[in-house]
Amino acid sequence: IGANHTSQFYEGTLSINASLNFDNFNYYAVGKAAAPEEGMLGYTGVVNNFSEDEMGSQKWMQFLVSSGWQSRRNDRNYTYGIKGGFGYGGFSKSGIQLPDYDNGAKETSFFINLNAKYFIQDNLKVGADLGFDFASYNKLPSFDFDTWKYNARKHSSLGVASVSPFLRYQREDLLLQLGVNFDIAINSGSTFNVSPNVKADYNFTPGVGIFLDLKGGTLIN
């Protein structure tokens, strides 16, 4: 379920978006068997008294809201924009052997993106995109394969800050872009990454064309 609103002004465009996502599916990761017995994988000494229907169903709900502003090209030949958003969601259930089985993992996230472009000529512009994405995860199940038991719930967070400068040439039938992405990751395996941001798009006729898109970077999935 979603809703969006866009307002056009002389100076630019304002947009507001909101959505609610809900999923209900069979939780095969839990299964419909009783909690493991002593000596079996996942045994913790905790037994949960749930019916087969309760153990076999998992729910996911997420709420997202975002808003942005994109300016028009002004007398100084530049444009700018900003967009930000917030999200919260979570699962209804966790691992079957946990005492709080009916309290699944939760995710909180937010992002902010900035952009600016300067028109050197009508068909040639230089610009940059800046962004920061952050996600926090609570009540994540943590399994110890050495002891075959669940540990206490853990907290995890990830963040990515990026800067992407580019030079772009564009006309009705052709687009050429040369750029690079610089990413700094928080709580990730690699801290600093550099990747290409190259595009080429040519339309032979309306609706028929070829394109090339070489782009990398670090994303939070």
PyMOL CGO cylinders between C-alpha atoms (Angstrom):
from pymol import cmd
from pymol.cgo import CYLINDER

trace = [
    CYLINDER, 0.00, 0.00, 0.00, 1.46, 3.36, -0.93, 0.3, 1, 1, 1, 1, 1, 1,
    CYLINDER, 1.46, 3.36, -0.93, 0.73, 7.00, -1.56, 0.3, 1, 1, 1, 1, 1, 1,
    CYLINDER, 0.73, 7.00, -1.56, 2.70, 9.80, -3.17, 0.3, 1, 1, 1, 1, 1, 1,
    CYLINDER, 2.70, 9.80, -3.17, 2.28, 13.49, -3.82, 0.3, 1, 1, 1, 1, 1, 1,
    CYLINDER, 2.28, 13.49, -3.82, 4.15, 15.82, -6.19, 0.3, 1, 1, 1, 1, 1, 1,
    CYLINDER, 4.15, 15.82, -6.19, 3.86, 19.60, -6.33, 0.3, 1, 1, 1, 1, 1, 1,
    CYLINDER, 3.86, 19.60, -6.33, 5.35, 21.72, -9.09, 0.3, 1, 1, 1, 1, 1, 1,
    CYLINDER, 5.35, 21.72, -9.09, 6.65, 25.18, -8.22, 0.3, 1, 1, 1, 1, 1, 1,
    CYLINDER, 6.65, 25.18, -8.22, 8.47, 27.76, -10.27, 0.3, 1, 1, 1, 1, 1, 1,
    CYLINDER, 8.47, 27.76, -10.27, 11.67, 27.05, -8.33, 0.3, 1, 1, 1, 1, 1, 1,
    CYLINDER, 11.67, 27.05, -8.33, 11.41, 23.25, -8.48, 0.3, 1, 1, 1, 1, 1, 1,
    CYLINDER, 11.41, 23.25, -8.48, 9.50, 20.10, -7.58, 0.3, 1, 1, 1, 1, 1, 1,
    CYLINDER, 9.50, 20.10, -7.58, 8.51, 18.79, -4.14, 0.3, 1, 1, 1, 1, 1, 1,
    CYLINDER, 8.51, 18.79, -4.14, 7.73, 15.08, -3.70, 0.3, 1, 1, 1, 1, 1, 1,
    CYLINDER, 7.73, 15.08, -3.70, 6.40, 13.08, -0.74, 0.3, 1, 1, 1, 1, 1, 1,
    CYLINDER, 6.40, 13.08, -0.74, 6.08, 9.28, -0.66, 0.3, 1, 1, 1, 1, 1, 1,
    CYLINDER, 6.08, 9.28, -0.66, 4.87, 6.75, 1.89, 0.3, 1, 1, 1, 1, 1, 1,
    CYLINDER, 4.87, 6.75, 1.89, 4.34, 3.00, 1.73, 0.3, 1, 1, 1, 1, 1, 1,
    CYLINDER, 4.34, 3.00, 1.73, 3.38, 0.07, 3.94, 0.3, 1, 1, 1, 1, 1, 1,
    CYLINDER, 3.38, 0.07, 3.94, 4.58, -3.42, 2.97, 0.3, 1, 1, 1, 1, 1, 1,
    CYLINDER, 4.58, -3.42, 2.97, 3.17, -6.60, 4.50, 0.3, 1, 1, 1, 1, 1, 1,
    CYLINDER, 3.17, -6.60, 4.50, 4.03, -10.26, 3.80, 0.3, 1, 1, 1, 1, 1, 1,
    CYLINDER, 4.03, -10.26, 3.80, 2.66, -13.44, 5.35, 0.3, 1, 1, 1, 1, 1, 1,
    CYLINDER, 2.66, -13.44, 5.35, 4.36, -16.68, 4.35, 0.3, 1, 1, 1, 1, 1, 1,
    CYLINDER, 4.36, -16.68, 4.35, 5.20, -20.20, 5.49, 0.3, 1, 1, 1, 1, 1, 1,
    CYLINDER, 5.20, -20.20, 5.49, 8.23, -20.18, 7.72, 0.3, 1, 1, 1, 1, 1, 1,
    CYLINDER, 8.23, -20.18, 7.72, 10.08, -23.25, 6.53, 0.3, 1, 1, 1, 1, 1, 1,
    CYLINDER, 10.08, -23.25, 6.53, 13.20, -22.14, 8.38, 0.3, 1, 1, 1, 1, 1, 1,
    CYLINDER, 13.20, -22.14, 8.38, 11.30, -22.83, 11.60, 0.3, 1, 1, 1, 1, 1, 1,
    CYLINDER, 11.30, -22.83, 11.60, 9.53, -25.97, 10.52, 0.3, 1, 1, 1, 1, 1, 1,
    CYLINDER, 9.53, -25.97, 10.52, 6.64, -27.67, 12.29, 0.3, 1, 1, 1, 1, 1, 1,
    CYLINDER, 6.64, -27.67, 12.29, 8.59, -29.99, 14.56, 0.3, 1, 1, 1, 1, 1, 1,
    CYLINDER, 8.59, -29.99, 14.56, 8.99, -29.57, 18.30, 0.3, 1, 1, 1, 1, 1, 1,
    CYLINDER, 8.99, -29.57, 18.30, 12.04, -27.83, 19.72, 0.3, 1, 1, 1, 1, 1, 1,
    CYLINDER, 12.04, -27.83, 19.72, 15.20, -29.98, 19.49, 0.3, 1, 1, 1, 1, 1, 1,
    CYLINDER, 15.20, -29.98, 19.49, 15.89, -32.47, 22.21, 0.3, 1, 1, 1, 1, 1, 1,
    CYLINDER, 15.89, -32.47, 22.21, 19.02, -32.45, 24.34, 0.3, 1, 1, 1, 1, 1, 1,
    CYLINDER, 19.02, -32.45, 24.34, 22.06, -33.24, 22.25, 0.3, 1, 1, 1, 1, 1, 1,
    CYLINDER, 22.06, -33.24, 22.25, 20.39, -32.12, 19.01, 0.3, 1, 1, 1, 1, 1, 1,
    CYLINDER, 20.39, -32.12, 19.01, 21.24, -29.10, 16.89, 0.3, 1, 1, 1, 1, 1, 1,
    CYLINDER, 21.24, -29.10, 16.89, 19.80, -25.94, 18.42, 0.3, 1, 1, 1, 1, 1, 1,
    CYLINDER, 19.80, -25.94, 18.42, 19.00, -27.36, 21.88, 0.3, 1, 1, 1, 1, 1, 1,
    CYLINDER, 19.00, -27.36, 21.88, 18.89, -24.66, 24.58, 0.3, 1, 1, 1, 1, 1, 1,
    CYLINDER, 18.89, -24.66, 24.58, 16.76, -26.26, 27.26, 0.3, 1, 1, 1, 1, 1, 1,
    CYLINDER, 16.76, -26.26, 27.26, 13.88, -23.95, 26.28, 0.3, 1, 1, 1, 1, 1, 1,
    CYLINDER, 13.88, -23.95, 26.28, 10.69, -25.49, 24.93, 0.3, 1, 1, 1, 1, 1, 1,
    CYLINDER, 10.69, -25.49, 24.93, 8.09, -23.32, 23.21, 0.3, 1, 1, 1, 1, 1, 1,
    CYLINDER, 8.09, -23.32, 23.21, 4.47, -24.37, 23.22, 0.3, 1, 1, 1, 1, 1, 1,
    CYLINDER, 4.47, -24.37, 23.22, 3.27, -23.17, 19.82, 0.3, 1, 1, 1, 1, 1, 1,
    CYLINDER, 3.27, -23.17, 19.82, 0.76, -24.81, 17.55, 0.3, 1, 1, 1, 1, 1, 1,
    CYLINDER, 0.76, -24.81, 17.55, 1.80, -26.01, 14.10, 0.3, 1, 1, 1, 1, 1, 1,
    CYLINDER, 1.80, -26.01, 14.10, -0.08, -23.10, 12.53, 0.3, 1, 1, 1, 1, 1, 1,
    CYLINDER, -0.08, -23.10, 12.53, 1.77, -20.60, 14.71, 0.3, 1, 1, 1, 1, 1, 1,
    CYLINDER, 1.77, -20.60, 14.71, 5.19, -22.11, 14.01, 0.3, 1, 1, 1, 1, 1, 1,
    CYLINDER, 5.19, -22.11, 14.01, 4.56, -22.40, 10.29, 0.3, 1, 1, 1, 1, 1, 1,
    CYLINDER, 4.56, -22.40, 10.29, 3.68, -18.75, 9.62, 0.3, 1, 1, 1, 1, 1, 1,
    CYLINDER, 3.68, -18.75, 9.62, 6.00, -15.76, 9.45, 0.3, 1, 1, 1, 1, 1, 1,
    CYLINDER, 6.00, -15.76, 9.45, 5.00, -12.12, 8.99, 0.3, 1, 1, 1, 1, 1, 1,
    CYLINDER, 5.00, -12.12, 8.99, 7.01, -9.14, 7.74, 0.3, 1, 1, 1, 1, 1, 1,
    CYLINDER, 7.01, -9.14, 7.74, 5.84, -5.53, 7.95, 0.3, 1, 1, 1, 1, 1, 1,
    CYLINDER, 5.84, -5.53, 7.95, 7.72, -2.39, 6.89, 0.3, 1, 1, 1, 1, 1, 1,
    CYLINDER, 7.72, -2.39, 6.89, 6.82, 1.29, 6.82, 0.3, 1, 1, 1, 1, 1, 1,
    CYLINDER, 6.82, 1.29, 6.82, 8.73, 3.70, 4.56, 0.3, 1, 1, 1, 1, 1, 1,
    CYLINDER, 8.73, 3.70, 4.56, 8.41, 7.47, 4.17, 0.3, 1, 1, 1, 1, 1, 1,
    CYLINDER, 8.41, 7.47, 4.17, 10.51, 9.85, 2.05, 0.3, 1, 1, 1, 1, 1, 1,
    CYLINDER, 10.51, 9.85, 2.05, 10.47, 13.40, 0.78, 0.3, 1, 1, 1, 1, 1, 1,
    CYLINDER, 10.47, 13.40, 0.78, 12.56, 15.31, -1.73, 0.3, 1, 1, 1, 1, 1, 1,
    CYLINDER, 12.56, 15.31, -1.73, 13.12, 18.62, -3.48, 0.3, 1, 1, 1, 1, 1, 1,
    CYLINDER, 13.12, 18.62, -3.48, 14.62, 19.09, -6.95, 0.3, 1, 1, 1, 1, 1, 1,
    CYLINDER, 14.62, 19.09, -6.95, 15.28, 22.60, -8.21, 0.3, 1, 1, 1, 1, 1, 1,
    CYLINDER, 15.28, 22.60, -8.21, 14.98, 23.87, -11.74, 0.3, 1, 1, 1, 1, 1, 1,
    CYLINDER, 14.98, 23.87, -11.74, 17.96, 25.22, -13.66, 0.3, 1, 1, 1, 1, 1, 1,
    CYLINDER, 17.96, 25.22, -13.66, 18.41, 28.78, -12.46, 0.3, 1, 1, 1, 1, 1, 1,
    CYLINDER, 18.41, 28.78, -12.46, 20.00, 31.90, -13.91, 0.3, 1, 1, 1, 1, 1, 1,
    CYLINDER, 20.00, 31.90, -13.91, 23.40, 30.77, -12.65, 0.3, 1, 1, 1, 1, 1, 1,
    CYLINDER, 23.40, 30.77, -12.65, 23.13, 27.55, -14.70, 0.3, 1, 1, 1, 1, 1, 1,
    CYLINDER, 23.13, 27.55, -14.70, 23.01, 25.05, -11.85, 0.3, 1, 1, 1, 1, 1, 1,
    CYLINDER, 23.01, 25.05, -11.85, 20.47, 22.77, -10.21, 0.3, 1, 1, 1, 1, 1, 1,
    CYLINDER, 20.47, 22.77, -10.21, 20.41, 21.09, -6.81, 0.3, 1, 1, 1, 1, 1, 1,
    CYLINDER, 20.41, 21.09, -6.81, 18.31, 18.53, -5.00, 0.3, 1, 1, 1, 1, 1, 1,
    CYLINDER, 18.31, 18.53, -5.00, 17.87, 16.79, -1.68, 0.3, 1, 1, 1, 1, 1, 1,
    CYLINDER, 17.87, 16.79, -1.68, 15.96, 13.66, -0.71, 0.3, 1, 1, 1, 1, 1, 1,
    CYLINDER, 15.96, 13.66, -0.71, 15.66, 11.84, 2.60, 0.3, 1, 1, 1, 1, 1, 1,
    CYLINDER, 15.66, 11.84, 2.60, 13.74, 8.93, 3.98, 0.3, 1, 1, 1, 1, 1, 1,
    CYLINDER, 13.74, 8.93, 3.98, 13.08, 6.75, 7.02, 0.3, 1, 1, 1, 1, 1, 1,
    CYLINDER, 13.08, 6.75, 7.02, 11.99, 3.15, 7.32, 0.3, 1, 1, 1, 1, 1, 1,
    CYLINDER, 11.99, 3.15, 7.32, 11.07, 0.69, 10.07, 0.3, 1, 1, 1, 1, 1, 1,
    CYLINDER, 11.07, 0.69, 10.07, 10.16, -2.96, 9.75, 0.3, 1, 1, 1, 1, 1, 1,
    CYLINDER, 10.16, -2.96, 9.75, 10.49, -6.37, 11.30, 0.3, 1, 1, 1, 1, 1, 1,
    CYLINDER, 10.49, -6.37, 11.30, 9.63, -10.04, 11.41, 0.3, 1, 1, 1, 1, 1, 1,
    CYLINDER, 9.63, -10.04, 11.41, 7.00, -11.44, 13.73, 0.3, 1, 1, 1, 1, 1, 1,
    CYLINDER, 7.00, -11.44, 13.73, 9.07, -14.48, 14.79, 0.3, 1, 1, 1, 1, 1, 1,
    CYLINDER, 9.07, -14.48, 14.79, 12.62, -15.54, 15.38, 0.3, 1, 1, 1, 1, 1, 1,
    CYLINDER, 12.62, -15.54, 15.38, 14.43, -18.84, 15.90, 0.3, 1, 1, 1, 1, 1, 1,
    CYLINDER, 14.43, -18.84, 15.90, 12.21, -21.52, 17.42, 0.3, 1, 1, 1, 1, 1, 1,
    CYLINDER, 12.21, -21.52, 17.42, 14.67, -22.28, 20.26, 0.3, 1, 1, 1, 1, 1, 1,
    CYLINDER, 14.67, -22.28, 20.26, 14.71, -18.70, 21.61, 0.3, 1, 1, 1, 1, 1, 1,
    CYLINDER, 14.71, -18.70, 21.61, 12.65, -17.86, 24.71, 0.3, 1, 1, 1, 1, 1, 1,
    CYLINDER, 12.65, -17.86, 24.71, 11.14, -14.82, 22.93, 0.3, 1, 1, 1, 1, 1, 1,
    CYLINDER, 11.14, -14.82, 22.93, 10.38, -16.77, 19.75, 0.3, 1, 1, 1, 1, 1, 1,
    CYLINDER, 10.38, -16.77, 19.75, 7.40, -14.54, 18.93, 0.3, 1, 1, 1, 1, 1, 1,
    CYLINDER, 7.40, -14.54, 18.93, 9.53, -11.37, 18.79, 0.3, 1, 1, 1, 1, 1, 1,
    CYLINDER, 9.53, -11.37, 18.79, 11.49, -11.32, 15.53, 0.3, 1, 1, 1, 1, 1, 1,
    CYLINDER, 11.49, -11.32, 15.53, 14.36, -9.21, 14.26, 0.3, 1, 1, 1, 1, 1, 1,
    CYLINDER, 14.36, -9.21, 14.26, 13.70, -5.51, 13.57, 0.3, 1, 1, 1, 1, 1, 1,
    CYLINDER, 13.70, -5.51, 13.57, 15.26, -3.07, 11.10, 0.3, 1, 1, 1, 1, 1, 1,
    CYLINDER, 15.26, -3.07, 11.10, 15.47, 0.73, 11.29, 0.3, 1, 1, 1, 1, 1, 1,
    CYLINDER, 15.47, 0.73, 11.29, 16.92, 2.64, 8.35, 0.3, 1, 1, 1, 1, 1, 1,
    CYLINDER, 16.92, 2.64, 8.35, 17.29, 6.13, 6.97, 0.3, 1, 1, 1, 1, 1, 1,
    CYLINDER, 17.29, 6.13, 6.97, 18.99, 7.81, 4.02, 0.3, 1, 1, 1, 1, 1, 1,
    CYLINDER, 18.99, 7.81, 4.02, 19.78, 11.25, 2.67, 0.3, 1, 1, 1, 1, 1, 1,
    CYLINDER, 19.78, 11.25, 2.67, 20.88, 12.07, -0.88, 0.3, 1, 1, 1, 1, 1, 1,
    CYLINDER, 20.88, 12.07, -0.88, 22.17, 15.38, -2.26, 0.3, 1, 1, 1, 1, 1, 1,
    CYLINDER, 22.17, 15.38, -2.26, 22.89, 16.31, -5.86, 0.3, 1, 1, 1, 1, 1, 1,
    CYLINDER, 22.89, 16.31, -5.86, 24.20, 19.35, -7.72, 0.3, 1, 1, 1, 1, 1, 1,
    CYLINDER, 24.20, 19.35, -7.72, 24.81, 20.01, -11.42, 0.3, 1, 1, 1, 1, 1, 1,
    CYLINDER, 24.81, 20.01, -11.42, 26.40, 22.91, -13.27, 0.3, 1, 1, 1, 1, 1, 1,
    CYLINDER, 26.40, 22.91, -13.27, 25.67, 23.46, -16.98, 0.3, 1, 1, 1, 1, 1, 1,
    CYLINDER, 25.67, 23.46, -16.98, 28.87, 24.30, -18.84, 0.3, 1, 1, 1, 1, 1, 1,
    CYLINDER, 28.87, 24.30, -18.84, 26.78, 24.31, -22.03, 0.3, 1, 1, 1, 1, 1, 1,
    CYLINDER, 26.78, 24.31, -22.03, 23.22, 23.25, -22.73, 0.3, 1, 1, 1, 1, 1, 1,
    CYLINDER, 23.22, 23.25, -22.73, 24.39, 19.72, -23.58, 0.3, 1, 1, 1, 1, 1, 1,
    CYLINDER, 24.39, 19.72, -23.58, 27.34, 19.51, -21.18, 0.3, 1, 1, 1, 1, 1, 1,
    CYLINDER, 27.34, 19.51, -21.18, 27.17, 19.48, -17.41, 0.3, 1, 1, 1, 1, 1, 1,
    CYLINDER, 27.17, 19.48, -17.41, 29.37, 18.61, -14.46, 0.3, 1, 1, 1, 1, 1, 1,
    CYLINDER, 29.37, 18.61, -14.46, 27.95, 17.46, -11.16, 0.3, 1, 1, 1, 1, 1, 1,
    CYLINDER, 27.95, 17.46, -11.16, 28.12, 15.25, -8.11, 0.3, 1, 1, 1, 1, 1, 1,
    CYLINDER, 28.12, 15.25, -8.11, 25.85, 13.02, -6.08, 0.3, 1, 1, 1, 1, 1, 1,
    CYLINDER, 25.85, 13.02, -6.08, 26.35, 12.64, -2.34, 0.3, 1, 1, 1, 1, 1, 1,
    CYLINDER, 26.35, 12.64, -2.34, 24.61, 10.11, -0.17, 0.3, 1, 1, 1, 1, 1, 1,
    CYLINDER, 24.61, 10.11, -0.17, 24.49, 8.48, 3.23, 0.3, 1, 1, 1, 1, 1, 1,
    CYLINDER, 24.49, 8.48, 3.23, 22.59, 5.28, 4.04, 0.3, 1, 1, 1, 1, 1, 1,
    CYLINDER, 22.59, 5.28, 4.04, 22.29, 3.72, 7.48, 0.3, 1, 1, 1, 1, 1, 1,
    CYLINDER, 22.29, 3.72, 7.48, 20.56, 0.59, 8.75, 0.3, 1, 1, 1, 1, 1, 1,
    CYLINDER, 20.56, 0.59, 8.75, 20.30, -0.73, 12.30, 0.3, 1, 1, 1, 1, 1, 1,
    CYLINDER, 20.30, -0.73, 12.30, 19.22, -4.31, 13.11, 0.3, 1, 1, 1, 1, 1, 1,
    CYLINDER, 19.22, -4.31, 13.11, 17.96, -5.37, 16.53, 0.3, 1, 1, 1, 1, 1, 1,
    CYLINDER, 17.96, -5.37, 16.53, 17.20, -8.76, 18.07, 0.3, 1, 1, 1, 1, 1, 1,
    CYLINDER, 17.20, -8.76, 18.07, 19.12, -10.72, 15.47, 0.3, 1, 1, 1, 1, 1, 1,
    CYLINDER, 19.12, -10.72, 15.47, 19.37, -14.46, 16.27, 0.3, 1, 1, 1, 1, 1, 1,
    CYLINDER, 19.37, -14.46, 16.27, 22.97, -15.54, 16.76, 0.3, 1, 1, 1, 1, 1, 1,
    CYLINDER, 22.97, -15.54, 16.76, 23.83, -19.24, 16.53, 0.3, 1, 1, 1, 1, 1, 1,
    CYLINDER, 23.83, -19.24, 16.53, 27.06, -20.72, 17.90, 0.3, 1, 1, 1, 1, 1, 1,
    CYLINDER, 27.06, -20.72, 17.90, 28.03, -23.73, 15.81, 0.3, 1, 1, 1, 1, 1, 1,
    CYLINDER, 28.03, -23.73, 15.81, 30.67, -24.73, 18.39, 0.3, 1, 1, 1, 1, 1, 1,
    CYLINDER, 30.67, -24.73, 18.39, 28.12, -25.28, 21.15, 0.3, 1, 1, 1, 1, 1, 1,
    CYLINDER, 28.12, -25.28, 21.15, 25.09, -25.78, 18.84, 0.3, 1, 1, 1, 1, 1, 1,
    CYLINDER, 25.09, -25.78, 18.84, 23.16, -23.24, 20.87, 0.3, 1, 1, 1, 1, 1, 1,
    CYLINDER, 23.16, -23.24, 20.87, 21.64, -19.83, 20.31, 0.3, 1, 1, 1, 1, 1, 1,
    CYLINDER, 21.64, -19.83, 20.31, 23.47, -16.93, 21.93, 0.3, 1, 1, 1, 1, 1, 1,
    CYLINDER, 23.47, -16.93, 21.93, 21.83, -13.82, 23.28, 0.3, 1, 1, 1, 1, 1, 1,
    CYLINDER, 21.83, -13.82, 23.28, 20.23, -11.59, 20.66, 0.3, 1, 1, 1, 1, 1, 1,
    CYLINDER, 20.23, -11.59, 20.66, 22.69, -9.21, 19.02, 0.3, 1, 1, 1, 1, 1, 1,
    CYLINDER, 22.69, -9.21, 19.02, 22.61, -5.73, 17.51, 0.3, 1, 1, 1, 1, 1, 1,
    CYLINDER, 22.61, -5.73, 17.51, 24.21, -4.80, 14.21, 0.3, 1, 1, 1, 1, 1, 1,
    CYLINDER, 24.21, -4.80, 14.21, 24.45, -1.59, 12.20, 0.3, 1, 1, 1, 1, 1, 1,
    CYLINDER, 24.45, -1.59, 12.20, 25.75, -0.70, 8.73, 0.3, 1, 1, 1, 1, 1, 1,
    CYLINDER, 25.75, -0.70, 8.73, 26.42, 2.62, 7.05, 0.3, 1, 1, 1, 1, 1, 1,
    CYLINDER, 26.42, 2.62, 7.05, 27.67, 3.84, 3.67, 0.3, 1, 1, 1, 1, 1, 1,
    CYLINDER, 27.67, 3.84, 3.67, 28.73, 7.38, 2.72, 0.3, 1, 1, 1, 1, 1, 1,
    CYLINDER, 28.73, 7.38, 2.72, 29.33, 8.04, -0.97, 0.3, 1, 1, 1, 1, 1, 1,
    CYLINDER, 29.33, 8.04, -0.97, 30.50, 10.81, -3.30, 0.3, 1, 1, 1, 1, 1, 1,
    CYLINDER, 30.50, 10.81, -3.30, 30.05, 10.46, -7.07, 0.3, 1, 1, 1, 1, 1, 1,
    CYLINDER, 30.05, 10.46, -7.07, 31.43, 13.28, -9.30, 0.3, 1, 1, 1, 1, 1, 1,
    CYLINDER, 31.43, 13.28, -9.30, 30.69, 13.06, -13.02, 0.3, 1, 1, 1, 1, 1, 1,
    CYLINDER, 30.69, 13.06, -13.02, 30.88, 14.81, -16.39, 0.3, 1, 1, 1, 1, 1, 1,
    CYLINDER, 30.88, 14.81, -16.39, 27.86, 14.26, -18.67, 0.3, 1, 1, 1, 1, 1, 1,
    CYLINDER, 27.86, 14.26, -18.67, 27.18, 15.09, -22.31, 0.3, 1, 1, 1, 1, 1, 1,
    CYLINDER, 27.18, 15.09, -22.31, 23.56, 14.70, -23.40, 0.3, 1, 1, 1, 1, 1, 1,
    CYLINDER, 23.56, 14.70, -23.40, 21.48, 15.42, -26.45, 0.3, 1, 1, 1, 1, 1, 1,
    CYLINDER, 21.48, 15.42, -26.45, 18.25, 13.97, -27.79, 0.3, 1, 1, 1, 1, 1, 1,
    CYLINDER, 18.25, 13.97, -27.79, 19.76, 10.73, -29.16, 0.3, 1, 1, 1, 1, 1, 1,
    CYLINDER, 19.76, 10.73, -29.16, 23.00, 10.40, -27.17, 0.3, 1, 1, 1, 1, 1, 1,
    CYLINDER, 23.00, 10.40, -27.17, 24.17, 10.32, -23.56, 0.3, 1, 1, 1, 1, 1, 1,
    CYLINDER, 24.17, 10.32, -23.56, 27.80, 9.99, -22.48, 0.3, 1, 1, 1, 1, 1, 1,
    CYLINDER, 27.80, 9.99, -22.48, 28.91, 10.09, -18.84, 0.3, 1, 1, 1, 1, 1, 1,
    CYLINDER, 28.91, 10.09, -18.84, 32.31, 9.71, -17.21, 0.3, 1, 1, 1, 1, 1, 1,
    CYLINDER, 32.31, 9.71, -17.21, 32.34, 9.47, -13.43, 0.3, 1, 1, 1, 1, 1, 1,
    CYLINDER, 32.34, 9.47, -13.43, 33.67, 7.68, -10.40, 0.3, 1, 1, 1, 1, 1, 1,
    CYLINDER, 33.67, 7.68, -10.40, 32.17, 6.53, -7.08, 0.3, 1, 1, 1, 1, 1, 1,
    CYLINDER, 32.17, 6.53, -7.08, 33.96, 6.90, -3.75, 0.3, 1, 1, 1, 1, 1, 1,
    CYLINDER, 33.96, 6.90, -3.75, 32.42, 4.91, -0.87, 0.3, 1, 1, 1, 1, 1, 1,
    CYLINDER, 32.42, 4.91, -0.87, 33.24, 4.79, 2.82, 0.3, 1, 1, 1, 1, 1, 1,
    CYLINDER, 33.24, 4.79, 2.82, 31.53, 1.91, 4.64, 0.3, 1, 1, 1, 1, 1, 1,
    CYLINDER, 31.53, 1.91, 4.64, 30.85, 1.55, 8.36, 0.3, 1, 1, 1, 1, 1, 1,
    CYLINDER, 30.85, 1.55, 8.36, 31.00, -1.92, 9.95, 0.3, 1, 1, 1, 1, 1, 1,
    CYLINDER, 31.00, -1.92, 9.95, 31.70, -3.57, 6.62, 0.3, 1, 1, 1, 1, 1, 1,
    CYLINDER, 31.70, -3.57, 6.62, 34.47, -5.85, 5.44, 0.3, 1, 1, 1, 1, 1, 1,
    CYLINDER, 34.47, -5.85, 5.44, 36.15, -3.12, 3.40, 0.3, 1, 1, 1, 1, 1, 1,
    CYLINDER, 36.15, -3.12, 3.40, 36.14, 0.52, 4.49, 0.3, 1, 1, 1, 1, 1, 1,
    CYLINDER, 36.14, 0.52, 4.49, 37.05, 2.45, 1.33, 0.3, 1, 1, 1, 1, 1, 1,
    CYLINDER, 37.05, 2.45, 1.33, 36.05, 1.56, -2.23, 0.3, 1, 1, 1, 1, 1, 1,
    CYLINDER, 36.05, 1.56, -2.23, 36.50, 3.22, -5.62, 0.3, 1, 1, 1, 1, 1, 1,
    CYLINDER, 36.50, 3.22, -5.62, 34.39, 2.15, -8.60, 0.3, 1, 1, 1, 1, 1, 1,
    CYLINDER, 34.39, 2.15, -8.60, 33.43, 3.44, -12.06, 0.3, 1, 1, 1, 1, 1, 1,
    CYLINDER, 33.43, 3.44, -12.06, 30.30, 5.40, -12.93, 0.3, 1, 1, 1, 1, 1, 1,
    CYLINDER, 30.30, 5.40, -12.93, 30.31, 5.30, -16.73, 0.3, 1, 1, 1, 1, 1, 1,
    CYLINDER, 30.31, 5.30, -16.73, 27.29, 5.43, -19.05, 0.3, 1, 1, 1, 1, 1, 1,
    CYLINDER, 27.29, 5.43, -19.05, 26.77, 5.48, -22.81, 0.3, 1, 1, 1, 1, 1, 1,
    CYLINDER, 26.77, 5.48, -22.81, 23.34, 5.48, -24.45, 0.3, 1, 1, 1, 1, 1, 1,
    CYLINDER, 23.34, 5.48, -24.45, 22.55, 5.91, -28.13, 0.3, 1, 1, 1, 1, 1, 1,
    CYLINDER, 22.55, 5.91, -28.13, 19.11, 5.79, -29.79, 0.3, 1, 1, 1, 1, 1, 1,
    CYLINDER, 19.11, 5.79, -29.79, 19.09, 4.89, -33.47, 0.3, 1, 1, 1, 1, 1, 1,
    CYLINDER, 19.09, 4.89, -33.47, 15.38, 5.70, -33.72, 0.3, 1, 1, 1, 1, 1, 1,
    CYLINDER, 15.38, 5.70, -33.72, 12.72, 6.41, -31.08, 0.3, 1, 1, 1, 1, 1, 1,
    CYLINDER, 12.72, 6.41, -31.08, 12.38, 3.22, -29.04, 0.3, 1, 1, 1, 1, 1, 1,
    CYLINDER, 12.38, 3.22, -29.04, 15.47, 1.49, -30.52, 0.3, 1, 1, 1, 1, 1, 1,
    CYLINDER, 15.47, 1.49, -30.52, 18.94, 1.94, -29.09, 0.3, 1, 1, 1, 1, 1, 1,
    CYLINDER, 18.94, 1.94, -29.09, 21.94, 0.49, -27.29, 0.3, 1, 1, 1, 1, 1, 1,
    CYLINDER, 21.94, 0.49, -27.29, 23.43, 1.36, -23.91, 0.3, 1, 1, 1, 1, 1, 1,
    CYLINDER, 23.43, 1.36, -23.91, 26.42, 0.67, -21.68, 0.3, 1, 1, 1, 1, 1, 1,
    CYLINDER, 26.42, 0.67, -21.68, 26.33, 1.08, -17.90, 0.3, 1, 1, 1, 1, 1, 1,
    CYLINDER, 26.33, 1.08, -17.90, 29.45, 0.43, -15.81, 0.3, 1, 1, 1, 1, 1, 1,
    CYLINDER, 29.45, 0.43, -15.81, 28.71, 1.22, -12.21, 0.3, 1, 1, 1, 1, 1, 1,
    CYLINDER, 28.71, 1.22, -12.21, 29.90, -0.07, -8.87, 0.3, 1, 1, 1, 1, 1, 1,
    CYLINDER, 29.90, -0.07, -8.87, 29.67, 0.89, -5.25, 0.3, 1, 1, 1, 1, 1, 1,
    CYLINDER, 29.67, 0.89, -5.25, 28.65, -0.33, -1.84, 0.3, 1, 1, 1, 1, 1, 1,
    CYLINDER, 28.65, -0.33, -1.84, 24.96, -0.76, -1.09, 0.3, 1, 1, 1, 1, 1, 1,
    CYLINDER, 24.96, -0.76, -1.09, 22.99, -1.78, 1.99, 0.3, 1, 1, 1, 1, 1, 1,
    CYLINDER, 22.99, -1.78, 1.99, 20.68, -4.61, 1.00, 0.3, 1, 1, 1, 1, 1, 1,
]
cmd.load_cgo(trace, "trace")
